[in-house]
Amino acid sequence: MIPIFNKAYMDKRMYISWRSKIVAAAIDKAAQPTSVLDLGCATGDYAAGLIKRGIRTLGVDSSPAAGQCLPVKNFLFWDLVNPLPVTADLVILLEVLSVVYDPDLILRNAADAAERLLLINRHHHVPDDFVVDEQRTSDLELALRPWAKKQAVKALYNTGVVLRRRK
């Protein structure tokens, strides 16, 4: 097994962690979630940023090392190919679907766990019971715009899309 969260990754994490505050603030402003599941949370930077904003957040990852790296202890060790045992107002699935074996299954499980909103990267299809929430997506982009030239935020700024459950 190759250690995913090795020293090189953790050094990069120091670069990434500053963006957690920015992304958390943007997510809070755009989605106004009461609870969040951060699926594929890795080292938990997004989860930590949301928790610091007072939002009940659970990081979920299939790597036990992720739980050891998470700056907070709100962590569930779980393989995302299995239906999730918890739900949340907002489920975020960022920078995950492009690196997993069965992205459609994981997206379906994420959608099932989302009570109201789902935040994904734009290049993935929208589950049938969700629609793009243009206003919230625009709010997310506006909140990230001042930071969009920084590489660590550019990907989310260019590709983040907020979905809402159909009524």
N, C-alpha and C positions, 0 to 999 in steps of 0.2 A: 504494500500500500504506500502510495506517495503521500507524504505529509502536505496537505493543502495549505495549512496555516503555518508555514515555516517562517524563519527569520526574514527572508526577503519579502514575504507577504505582509508580515507584521510591520516591517519598515515602511512599506507602501501604505499600510493602514494609517500610519501617522499622517500621511499626506491626505488620505481619504477622510479621516475623522473630522476635519474642520468643516466639511460640507454637510455633515449630519445636522448641524444647527440650521443651516440654510434650507436644506431639503425638508426638514421637519417643520420649519416655520411655513414654508410654501404649502406643504401638505395640509397643515392645520388650517391655513387661510382658505385654501381652495375647497377642501372636503369637510372641514369642521367635524372630524370624527369623534365619537365618544369612546370607541375602542378600536384597536388595530391589531391585525395579525401581519407580521413581517415574514413572509414565506421565503425561504432560502436566505435567511438573514446573515449568514456567514459570521462575521465578527460583531454584528449587531449595532453598527453605527447608526443606521436609520432608527432602529428600535430605541436606542439610547437617547437620541435626539428627541423623539416623540415623548418618551417617558419624562425627560427633563421639562417638557412643556405641559406636563400634568395629564397626559393622555394615557389611559390604560392600554398597554402594549405588550404583546407576547412575540418574541422572536422564535421562529421555527426553522430548524435545519436538520439534515440527516447526518451531519458530521459531529461526532462527540467533541471534537476540537473546537467547534464553533461555540459550544456552551462554555468552554474554558476561557475563550477569548472575549466573550460578551462582557461589556463593561457593567452590565446589570444582570441580575439573576433571573429575570423573567424569560425563561428559555424552555422550549419543548423540543426534545430530541424526537424527530418524526420523519419518516420517509414520505415525501410528498406524493408518491404514487398511490398511497393509501388515503381514503377519505379522512378528512381531519376530524378529530374528536371535539373540536371547539369551533365557535363562530365569532365573528366580530362585525362591527358596524362597517369598517373598511378593511379590505385585504389588499396589501401591497405585494406585488410580485415583480420586482425590478431587477433587471440584469440576471435573470434566472432561466427563463424559457429558452434562451439560445444555447444553454450549456447542459441541458438535460436530455435524456434518452427519449422520453415520450412527452413533449410539451403540451400536446392536446389533452392528455389525461390529467396532467398537473394543473393546467388552466381550468379544466372542468371541476377538479377538486377545490381549487381556489374559489371559483364562482359559487360552488355549493356552500362554502364557508362564509361568503360575503353576505351579510344581512342587507346592506344597502349599496355600498360602493366598492369598486374594484379598480386599482391603479396598476396598469401594465405598460409595457413598452409598445408603442404604436404599431410596430410591424407584425404583431400577432393578430389573429382573427378575433372577432368579438363573439363571445358565447351568445347563443340564441336568446337567452333570457336577460340580456343586458343590451343597452344602447350607449353610444358615446354621449356623455354629458358635455356638450360644447361649452357651456358657461363655466363649469368647474375646470375643464381642461384649459380654457382661456385664462382663468384665474391662476391656475398653476403656472402657466407660462409667464404671466405678468409678474408673479411673485419671484420667479427665477431669473427674469430678464436681466437685472443688474449683475448677475453672476454668470450669465450664459457664455461669456468668452473664456471663462476658466474651464479647462479641459474636464475637470471632475464633475462639473455641473452640466456641461454642454450636451451630453448624451440624454440626460433626463429632460432638459429643456427642449431638445429637438424631437424627442420621441415619446415622452410621457403622455398618457391619455387616461382620463378619468371616465370610468363606465358606471352607469347607474342601473339598478335592477328595473326591468320593465314593470309597469304597474298592472 
